[in-house]
Amino acid sequence: MKKLLFLFSLSLCFTLSCNSNADEFPNLKESVITENEFGPYGDEAFCSIINDFISDNPAVNNISGGTKYYISADAENEGNGTSSSPFKTFEQALKKLSPGDTLYIKSGTYYEQIEITSALKGNANAYITIAADTENAPGKPVIISGSGRENDFRLMTISGASYIRISGLTFADSNGQEAAGISIEASSNHIIIDNCNFKNITVPEPEVKDHVANGILAYGDGKNAEQSINNLLIYKNSFTNLATGWGECISAVANCEFVNIINNTLDTTGNIGIDVGGNYGYCPKKDLDFTRYAYISGNTVKNCESAYGDTAYGIYSDGGQHIHIEGNTVQNCSGGIEVGAEQVQKSKAYATFDVLIKNNNVSGSVERALSIGGYKENLGLVRAVKVTENTFKDNADKDDGAIVSLSKCDKVIITGNTFIQSNNNYKGEVLYKEDFKRYPKNITITDNNYEGLESADE
C-alpha cells in the first residue's frame, strides 16, 4: 500500500472531543468513532449531497444546472459544444466549462487521456459535471480506453480541481506500471465519482515487487493541510477483472481526509480491494501523512487474491485515523478485513487509531477473516478498535489460518459478533495472538455468539 488531526475551518458532521491522555499521546484526539457512530464525512454541504445519493434523492441531478456541452468520439472537426456540433477532444471541451456546467459525453470509445487540472473549479452550489449522455443514448456505453497506449497510462487524472462530478463512464483497458482508471492528486477536493465501471486495469507481471496499478487512487502527497485531498465520494461504481499487482483497487493514501467509499462492487480485482492508510512518507509532514475520517460502507468485495502470495484483504486500513467500516460484504477473499500498520510511525500519536468495524458480513476468507495490529513488533501500532455486530461465516480453511488474528495492537474490543462455521473445511484457529513482548494488550472479547466453533471470549 502505498495528519494527525489539525484545527480546520471546514464544518464537520460531528463534534471532536479533546484528548484526556495527552501525556502519553500528545496531539492525539480521543476516539470519536469507536465511542460514537458518525459518517459520512465532509463539510456540511458535502455530507448533504452524500445523503442525497444514499437515499436516491433526485436532488443529486441538480448539483450542476449551468450550460450543457457535448463531446463526440465521432466528431470530424472541433465543434462549438452543442449537441449538433459537439467537441472532438476533451482538451478543448474542458476549457469551456464553468461552475454549474455539464459536459455530456456521447456514446463511443475515447482514447484521449483526460486531465482535469486546477483550472477547473466549480463551487458548493454549482458542481462541474462530466457524464455519459444517457438521455440521448440509453444503454450505450461511454468508454474511456487505454487500449494500444503506452505504459503508465492513467485514463483520467484529477489534479487540484474542485467541485467535480464524474458519472456513468467506463474506464477500461489500461495496462502498464502505475496504470489507473482515475488518479486523484494533491489539492483536489469535493470530488464525486459515481456509477462508473472500471475493468481491465492491469500491471504487467503483477507478481513482481512494486508493480502497481489502481482502479481509483487518491494519492495525497500535498505538503500542507491546504493541499490535502478532501471531501471525496466514490459511490456505486463497479470494478471487475483488474490486476493491480502490489497496488489496490480503491486506495486513499497519505494526506487525504473526509473520504467516503460507499456502495461499490469489486470482483476479481487483484490484491487488496479497498485500502486507506499512510505513514509511508508520501506527505513530508508526519502529522498529515495518513488518511483521516474515512467512511467505508455498503460495499461488496469478492475474490481478492494476491499475485505475489501475500494475504489480500477485501478491506484494509493500513494506517489512518477515525475509520468507519460498516455494512460491507466481503466474500471469498484470501483475507476479510484488516486494520494494520505496515510502517514504523514517528510516534504513538500517529498510530492507526480509532477504527469501528460494525455490521459487516465476512465469509469464505481463506487465511484470515479479521486481523488487527502491526504484523511485526518493530513496525506500526494499531490502537482503539471496536468490532461489533458483524457476522463471520465459514472462514479460515487453511491449516495456519485464523478467524481472528491479533498482533501489535492496544485497546481492542470485540463484542456482539456472530462467528459461524457450517462446513467441514475449518482448519485454523478461532483466535490467534502474536506473542510479542508488549502486545497485544488491553483486549476485550466478550458477548459474542459462536455456532460450530469453540468460544474465544475471554
Beta strands, then each sheet from edge to edge (+ up, - down):
strand 1: 68-71
strand 2: 102-105
strand 3: 108-110
strand 4: 114-116
strand 5: 128-132
strand 6: 142-145
strand 7: 154-159
strand 8: 162-167
strand 9: 170-175
strand 10: 179-185
strand 11: 189-194
strand 12: 197-202
strand 13: 213-220
strand 14: 229-235
strand 15: 238-240
strand 16: 248-254
strand 17: 256-262
strand 18: 265-267
strand 19: 272-277
strand 20: 292-297
strand 21: 300-302
strand 22: 313-318
strand 23: 321-326
strand 24: 329-331
strand 25: 335-340
strand 26: 352-358
strand 27: 361-363
strand 28: 368-372
strand 29: 382-388
strand 30: 391-393
strand 31: 402-406
strand 32: 409-415
strand 33: 418-420
strand 34: 429-433
strand 35: 441-446
strand 36: 449-451
sheet 1: 1+ 2+ 5+ 8+ 11+ 14+ 17+ 20+ 23+ 26+ 29+ 32+ 35+
sheet 2: 3+ 6+ 9+ 12+ 15+ 18+ 21+ 24+ 27+ 30+ 33+ 36+
sheet 3: 4+ 7+ 10+ 13+ 16+ 19+ 22+ 25+ 28+ 31+ 34+
end
